[in-house]
Every structure is written in C-alpha cells, then in structure tokens.
C-alpha cells in the first residue's frame, strides 16, 4: 500500500499511472485504467489478476488453472508471461487439468 499512498492517503494519480503501466506491459485490451475488469474478456481479466500480483513483487506465485475459460491466443500469452516470470527469478507453481502443448 505504501507504493501508492502517502501518510495513509491513496495517491490516485500514482495509482492510475501504475495501472496504465501494467495495462501496457501486459497488453490488456481495455479503454483505460478505470475500466472494471468485469467487462473485459476472460483473458484480459486474467492479465489484470496477474498485474496485481506482479505489483506486489512476490517471489513466489501459485497458479491454479491460470488459463481456464480463455481463448487460445490469450492462453499462449499467459503461459509466455508465466515463463518470463520464471526467467526473472520468480518461483512459480501451476496446476492444470490439461496437458500443456507448447513449442
């Protein structure tokens, strides 16, 4: 919380800037930072969740069915992001009911 607040007061400009950075970094298809995730596609909703996790700078992430209910293009993008996390030193664990067939 201290990343976006000062003296217990939320910095809305700072919060919006951070959201816009993650929207761009994760290629979230949305009209802007104030768009409610409820109205985004499943893949873009997953990216919003991933962005929130990345913001916390956690060293360990556990994914349970990270691509359930999203299209193939979004699924490949999510798996690429998870692989990139591993390459950056983040420990990640995933569970899925499907066998992952990626090249």
Phi and psi in degrees as a GROMACS rama.xvg file:
@    title "Ramachandran Plot"
@    xaxis  label "Phi"
@    yaxis  label "Psi"
@TYPE xy
-67.189  -15.377  UNK-2
-70.2062  -25.855  UNK-3
-122.687  11.1671  UNK-4
-133.378  160.435  UNK-5
-140.309  119.63  UNK-6
62.6146  30.3061  UNK-7
83.1984  2.61408  UNK-8
-107.311  126.706  UNK-9
-65.8686  135.643  UNK-10
-93.8084  96.2719  UNK-11
-63.557  -35.1846  UNK-12
-65.5256  -43.2413  UNK-13
-64.6175  -42.0673  UNK-14
-60.922  -44.8289  UNK-15
-64.3784  -41.2008  UNK-16
-62.2461  -44.3543  UNK-17
-62.5943  -44.3035  UNK-18
-60.5099  -44.169  UNK-19
-63.5421  -37.8841  UNK-20
-61.9296  -45.0755  UNK-21
-70.9436  -33.8658  UNK-22
-58.6593  -44.4522  UNK-23
-70.6168  -47.5634  UNK-24
-60.4023  -38.5609  UNK-25
-98.3367  3.69504  UNK-26
55.2463  46.8977  UNK-27
-76.99  123.614  UNK-28
-84.2452  102.066  UNK-29
-157.268  158.315  UNK-30
-73.1271  -16.8915  UNK-31
171.599  176.36  UNK-32
-66.2604  -20.3774  UNK-33
-93.3544  3.8743  UNK-34
-69.079  128.824  UNK-35
-71.858  132.398  UNK-36
-57.0523  -27.426  UNK-37
-51.4493  -32.2541  UNK-38
-97.09  8.9632  UNK-39
-96.4655  163.705  UNK-40
-66.094  164.972  UNK-41
-57.8331  -42.7784  UNK-42
-63.8888  -40.7141  UNK-43
-71.1559  -31.8966  UNK-44
-64.0974  -40.6226  UNK-45
-62.6448  -38.645  UNK-46
-65.2615  -36.6658  UNK-47
-62.1519  -44.8176  UNK-48
-61.6952  -44.7568  UNK-49
-61.4403  -41.2188  UNK-50
-60.7661  -41.0691  UNK-51
-62.6134  -40.9417  UNK-52
-65.681  -43.7064  UNK-53
-61.9139  -36.039  UNK-54
-60.3689  -32.3369  UNK-55
-74.7928  -11.0304  UNK-56
56.3009  38.8568  UNK-57
-66.5793  148.895  UNK-58
-95.2255  -12.2589  UNK-59
-133.371  128.832  UNK-60
-128.077  136.368  UNK-61
-116.285  121.96  UNK-62
-107.912  126.798  UNK-63
-115.432  110.84  UNK-64
53.079  56.6914  UNK-65
-65.1066  -16.1265  UNK-66
-120.416  15.3477  UNK-67
-66.392  128.469  UNK-68
80.8397  12.8844  UNK-69
-117.775  159.609  UNK-70
-73.1506  168.222  UNK-71
-60.52  -42.8732  UNK-72
-61.3182  -45.3175  UNK-73
-66.9872  -37.3022  UNK-74
-61.0175  -47.0527  UNK-75
-61.919  -37.944  UNK-76
-66.7729  -41.5779  UNK-77
-63.0902  -44.9498  UNK-78
-62.2462  -37.5797  UNK-79
-62.2736  -43.141  UNK-80
-63.7794  -39.8545  UNK-81
-64.9771  -41.5911  UNK-82
-62.596  -41.5838  UNK-83
-61.8299  -36.3486  UNK-84
-61.4777  -43.292  UNK-85
-62.8282  -41.4224  UNK-86
-65.005  -27.0908  UNK-87
-87.4908  1.17072  UNK-88
101.376  1.30403  UNK-89
-81.6463  129.437  UNK-90
-78.8227  127.616  UNK-91
-134.549  147.034  UNK-92
-131.357  135.491  UNK-93
-127.779  144.357  UNK-94
-125.889  142.167  UNK-95
-155.164  150.195  UNK-96
-84.6932  -10.9612  UNK-97
-107.612  153.203  UNK-98
-82.6837  129.214  UNK-99
-82.3886  119.443  UNK-100
-114.941  89.9242  UNK-101
-121.697  156.009  UNK-102
